[in-house]
């Protein structure tokens, strides 16, 4: 079985896939299409990390940096994310491109979770 992990970042969360005015996300619609596409495939396991729904804190605080430098998980949420990424055969990021860059929450996820020596 192929394990796929998707890191999803949009303030409206993955639930904003319907065309509802002022609460819709093209990124969420893409994610829903992916979910629909693998729903009947017994050879694929899909794990979605929805950063906003999880209230992920992307800021590298002083205590976080000290822990990170010792190559330890910053907190239980980060440890959980690391376990899920290590279990994945493929990892995808789904997020909007704002101001020609990834959202700050995605950048914080990379900085805090994909740490040297941890992943």
C-alpha positions in Angstrom: 0.0 0.0 0.0 1.2 3.5 -0.9 1.0 6.0 2.0 0.5 9.6 0.8 0.7 12.6 3.2 -0.6 16.0 2.1 0.3 19.1 4.1 -2.6 21.5 3.5 -2.4 25.2 4.2 -5.3 27.6 3.7 -7.0 29.8 6.4 -10.5 28.4 5.4 -9.2 24.9 6.0 -9.8 21.9 3.8 -13.6 22.2 4.3 -13.8 25.2 1.9 -14.0 23.2 -1.3 -17.6 24.1 -2.2 -18.2 27.2 -4.3 -19.5 29.2 -1.3 -18.9 33.0 -1.7 -16.4 34.4 0.8 -15.5 30.9 2.0 -14.0 29.1 -0.9 -10.6 27.9 -1.7 -9.2 26.6 -4.9 -6.6 24.8 -2.9 -9.3 23.0 -0.9 -11.1 22.1 -4.2 -7.9 20.6 -5.5 -7.5 18.6 -2.2 -11.1 17.4 -2.5 -10.5 16.1 -6.0 -7.4 14.2 -4.8 -9.5 12.7 -2.0 -12.2 11.7 -4.4 -9.7 10.2 -6.8 -8.2 7.9 -4.2 -11.3 7.1 -2.2 -11.9 3.8 -4.0 -8.3 2.8 -4.3 -7.5 0.2 -1.7 -3.8 0.6 -2.6 -3.5 4.2 -1.4 -3.7 5.5 2.1 -4.2 9.3 2.3 -3.2 11.3 5.4 -4.0 15.0 5.4 -2.4 17.5 7.7 -4.6 20.6 7.7 -2.4 23.2 9.4 -5.1 25.8 10.1 -7.6 23.2 11.3 -4.9 21.9 13.7 -4.1 25.4 14.9 -0.4 24.9 14.0 1.8 27.6 15.4 4.4 28.4 12.7 6.4 30.8 14.8 9.8 29.6 16.0 9.8 30.8 19.6 13.0 31.0 21.7 12.2 27.8 23.5 11.4 26.1 20.2 14.7 27.0 18.7 16.6 25.7 21.7 14.8 22.4 21.5 15.1 22.2 17.7 18.9 22.8 18.0 19.1 19.7 20.3 17.3 17.8 17.5 14.3 17.1 19.6 10.6 17.5 18.6 9.5 21.0 19.7 6.1 19.7 21.0 3.8 16.7 20.7 2.1 18.1 17.6 5.5 18.5 15.8 6.4 14.9 16.9 3.1 13.6 15.5 3.7 15.4 12.2 7.2 14.0 12.0 5.9 10.4 12.6 3.3 10.9 9.9 5.9 12.2 7.4 8.2 9.3 8.1 5.4 6.9 7.5 4.7 8.4 4.1 5.9 7.1 0.8 5.0 10.4 -0.9 4.6 13.9 0.5 2.7 16.7 -1.2 2.1 20.3 -0.2 -1.1 22.0 -1.2 -1.3 25.8 -0.6 -2.0 29.0 -2.5 0.9 31.1 -3.9 0.6 34.5 -2.2 2.9 37.3 -3.1 5.0 34.9 -5.1 5.8 32.7 -2.2 4.4 30.0 0.1 2.3 31.0 3.0 4.0 31.7 6.3 2.4 28.7 7.9 3.9 26.4 5.3 7.3 28.0 5.8 6.9 27.6 9.6 5.9 23.9 9.1 9.1 23.3 7.1 11.3 25.1 9.7 9.8 23.4 12.7 8.9 19.9 11.5 11.4 19.0 8.8 14.3 19.5 11.1 17.9 18.3 10.4 18.4 14.9 11.9 14.7 14.4 12.6 13.3 13.7 9.2 
